[in-house]
Structure formats: C-alpha cells, structure tokens
C-alpha cells in the first residue's frame, strides 16, 4: 500500500514539474476544472482556442429564461477572473474567466 501511495505521489510531482518546466502549450485543464452550470442554464457551445500563450477551453452558456449573462456569472461565482490552485488530480494552476457576449456567458478555462 505504501509503495502505491509513494508511486502516485511521484507521478503527481512529475506532472506538476512537467507543467512548470515545459509550460502548458497545448495542454487543457480537465473537465473537472470547468465551473458547474446551474439548473436552467445550458451549454450551447464548447471548444478550444489557442494563441501564443497556450490553449484554453471556451464554453458558451445560455442563461435560463429571464436571466442575464451577468446574473449567471454572479450565480456561478465568475464576476472576477479566478486563479485555482493545483488539485490532487490536476497538478496545474488554472484560471477561469467569464464575459457576457450577445446574451450568452463565455467562460474561458486554461492553465496559467
């Protein structure tokens, strides 16, 4: 059991070091790092975008009927850009940001 825990710990550290040393060019955070969409709202588009700083997930969310994108962002805790610390299953720091566009909420999730 202790060998398995030691091996898993080494793999996590190696994953963390890989992200720190080699950067995150082309890497995307796992689905578990994407904010949960509340009931009534729905994901209408999901994709990946890349630029010179790396790649990120772009999620377009349609707010519930009668809800503005700004209200949805508030409900999801996305009124300001966030920096999420590494987790047990994802050793990279992640940013999450959102903006309203054409009645929808655009959420960007990528590694720092």
LUMTI-95134 format. One record per atom (N, C-alpha, C): x, y, z; residue in one letter. Coordinates in steps of 0.02 Angstrom, whole numbers, plus 32768, in hexadecimal, padded with zeros to 4 digits. Atoms other than C-alpha are relative to their C-alpha. Example, Ala and Ser with C-alpha at 12.3 -4.5 7.8 and 13.67 -1.06 7.14 Angstrom:
! LUMTI-95134
802D7FC58000A
82677F1F8186A
802D803C8000A
7FD67FC57FFDS
82AC7FCB8165S
7FD980378025S
***
This chain:
! LUMTI-95134
80297FC48000X
800080008000X
802B803F8000X
7FD67FC47FFDX
8089807C802EX
802880097FBFX
7FDD7FFB803FX
80E380547F8BX
7FD380217FCCX
80307FE2802FX
804680807F28X
7FF7804A800EX
80077FBA7FEEX
803181237F87X
803F80277FEBX
7FC27FDF8014X
80E8814E7F6AX
800580087FB5X
7FFE7FFC8049X
80DA81277EB1X
7FCF80357FE6X
80317FCD8014X
803C81907E9EX
801980468011X
7FE47FBF7FEDX
8091821F7EFBX
803680167FCFX
7FCC7FEF8030X
812582177E86X
7FE380147FBDX
80207FEE8040X
80B382197DEDX
7FE280458003X
801E7FBE7FF9X
805882B37E30X
803780357FFCX
7FC97FCF8000X
80FC830E7E50X
801D80067FB9X
7FE67FFD8044X
813B82DF7DA2X
7FD080267FD2X
80317FDA8027X
809983217D55X
8004804B800FX
7FF97FBA7FEDX
80AA83C37DB7X
803F801F7FE2X
7FC17FE6801BX
816083D87D84X
7FFD80077FB4X
80077FFB8048X
813683B47CCEX
7FDC80407FEBX
80257FC2800FX
80B684417CCEX
8029803E800FX
7FD87FC67FEEX
812F84B77D24X
803C800A7FD2X
7FC27FFB8027X
81CA84907CBDX
7FF280087FB6X
800C80018048X
8184846E7C11X
7FC5802D7FEBX
80387FD48010X
80F084E47C1DX
7FC17FD97FF0X
8041801F800BX
803D84C37BEFX
7FEB80077FB7X
80107FF78047X
804684E07B33X
7FDA7FC37FE7X
802A8035801AX
7FB984787AECX
7FDC7FD78035X
802180267FCBX
7F8584317B95X
7FBF80228015X
80407FE67FE9X
7ED184447BD0X
7FEF7FE38044X
8016801A7FBFX
7E8D84367C81X
7FC97FCB7FF5X
803480338007X
7E1D839E7C9CX
7FBA801D800DX
80457FEB7FF8X
7D5F83AB7C9DX
7FEF80118049X
800F7FF57FB9X
7D6183A67D5BX
801080488016X
7FEE7FBB7FEEX
7DAB84587D5DX
7FCF80337FE2X
80317FD4801EX
7D1A84A07CF8X
7FC8800D8034X
80347FF17FD0X
7C9A84FB7D66X
7FBE7FDD7FEEX
804080218009X
7BF384A37D7EX
7FCC80327FE8X
80357FD5801BX
7B6584ED7D18X
7FC07FF38029X
803C80097FD6X
7ACB850C7D86X
7FC37FE97FD7X
803D80168022X
7A2084C27D5DX
7FDF803A7FDBX
80217FCE8029X
79C385207CD5X
802E801D7FCBX
7FCF7FE98031X
7A6285597C7DX
80197FC37FDAX
7FE880398026X
7AAB84EE7BF4X
803D80137FD6X
7FC57FF6802AX
7B4F84DA7B98X
7FE97FF97FB7X
801480018046X
7B3185067AE1X
803B7FF67FD1X
7FC4800A8029X
7BE484FC7AA1X
803B7FF4802EX
7FC4800E7FD9X
7C8884B87AE0X
80387FF37FCEX
7FC88009802DX
7D3184C17A8CX
804180128020X
7FBD7FF07FEAX
7DE884E47A98X
801B80387FD5X
7FDF7FCB8024X
7E4785807A68X
804980028015X
7FB87FFC7FF0X
7F03859A7A5FX
801C80427FE6X
7FDB7FC48014X
7F7686307A54X
80487FF58017X
7FBA80077FEFX
802D86517A79X
800B7FEE804AX
7FF9800F7FB9X
800E863F7B35X
7FE87FBC8014X
801880427FEFX
7FC485917B2BX
7FB97FF67FE6X
804580108015X
7F1885437B15X
7FD28003803CX
80327FFE7FCBX
7E7885507B78X
7FBE7FE67FE5X
804380168011X
7DC9850A7B7BX
7FD3803E7FFDX
80317FC98005X
7D3F85807B42X
7FBB7FE08001X
8043801B7FF7X
7C9085567B7FX
7FCE80397FFAX
80357FCF8008X
7BF885B87B46X
7FC27FE68022X
803980157FD8X
7B6685B17BBEX
7FC5802F7FF4X
803E7FDB8007X
7AB385E87B9CX
7FE080058045X
80207FF97FBEX
7A6886317C3CX
7FB87FE57FFEX
804680157FFAX
79C085F37C7BX
7FD380397FE8X
80307FCD8016X
7925864E7C3CX
7FF980368035X
80067FC77FD3X
791C86FC7C88X
803F80118026X
7FC07FF47FDDX
79D186F67CC4X
803180217FD0X
7FCD7FE08029X
7A5987697C83X
80427FD98006X
7FBE80207FF9X
7B0A872A7C60X
80258017803FX
7FDF7FE67FC4X
7B47879B7CECX
7FE57FDF803FX
801E80237FC7X
7ACC874B7D66X
801A7FB88004X
7FE680458002X
7B06869F7D2EX
80487FFE8019X
7FBA7FFD7FE9X
7BBC86D07D48X
80028008804CX
80047FF67FB7X
7B8F870C7DF7X
7FED7FBF8023X
8016803F7FE2X
7B3486697E1DX
80367FCA7FFFX
7FCA80318007X
7BCA86057DE1X
804080168024X
7FC57FE77FDEX
7C45866F7E46X
803680177FD1X
7FD07FEC8033X
7C9786B17DA8X
7FFF804A7FF0X
80017FB9800CX
7C87876C7DBDX
8046801D7FF8X
7FBA7FED8008X
7D4587787DC4X
80287FC37FE9X
7FD580378015X
7DCF87117D74X
801C7FDE803EX
7FE980267FC7X
7E0586867DE9X
803F7FDA7FEEX
7FC5802B8007X
7EA786287E02X
7FF67FC68030X
800D803B7FD7X
7E8B85767E3FX
80427FDB800CX
7FC380247FEDX
7F1585197E9BX
80007FB97FE3X
7FFD80468016X
7F53846E7E64X
7FD57FD3802EX
802880317FDAX
7EE883DA7E9CX
80247FBD7FFEX
7FE480447FFEX
7F0C83247EC0X
80037FE27FBAX
8003801F8042X
7ED882F27E0FX
8016802E7FC7X
7FE87FD28033X
7F16838C7DB2X
8036802D8020X
7FCA7FDD7FDEX
7FC183CE7DE5X
800F80467FE6X
7FF37FBD801BX
7FB384727D84X
7FD28035801EX
802A7FC77FECX
7F74851E7DBAX
7FD580137FC4X
80307FF38035X
7EDA854E7D56X
7FE080458009X
80267FC27FFDX
7E8985F47D2BX
7FBA7FF37FE3X
804580038018X
7DCE86067D12X
7FE780477FFAX
801B7FBD800CX
7D8386A27CC6X
7FC07FFC7FD8X
80407FFF8025X
7CDA86D27C7EX
7FF080467FEAX
80177FBF8019X
7C8E875D7C16X
7FBE7FF47FDCX
804080028024X
7BE387827BCEX
800C80137FB7X
7FFC7FF08047X
7BD087817B11X
7FC07FE87FDEX
803D800F8027X
7B30878A7AAAX
7FCE7FD68027X
803380227FD7X
7AC087507B39X
80167FBD801DX
7FE6803F7FE5X
7B2F86BC7B68X
803C800F802CX
7FC57FFA7FD5X
7BB9869F7BE6X
80387FD67FE2X
7FC68023801BX
7C6386717B9EX
80307FF38039X
7FD380137FCAX
7CD086127C1AX
80407FE57FE2X
7FBE80188016X
7D8A85F87BFDX
80237FDF803BX
7FDE80267FCCX
7DEA85757C5FX
80427FE87FE2X
7FBE8015801AX
7EA6855A7C46X
80347FFF8037X
7FC980017FD1X
7F4A853D7C9CX
802280448001X
7FDA7FC27FF9X
7FAC85D17CDFX
80467FF77FE5X
***
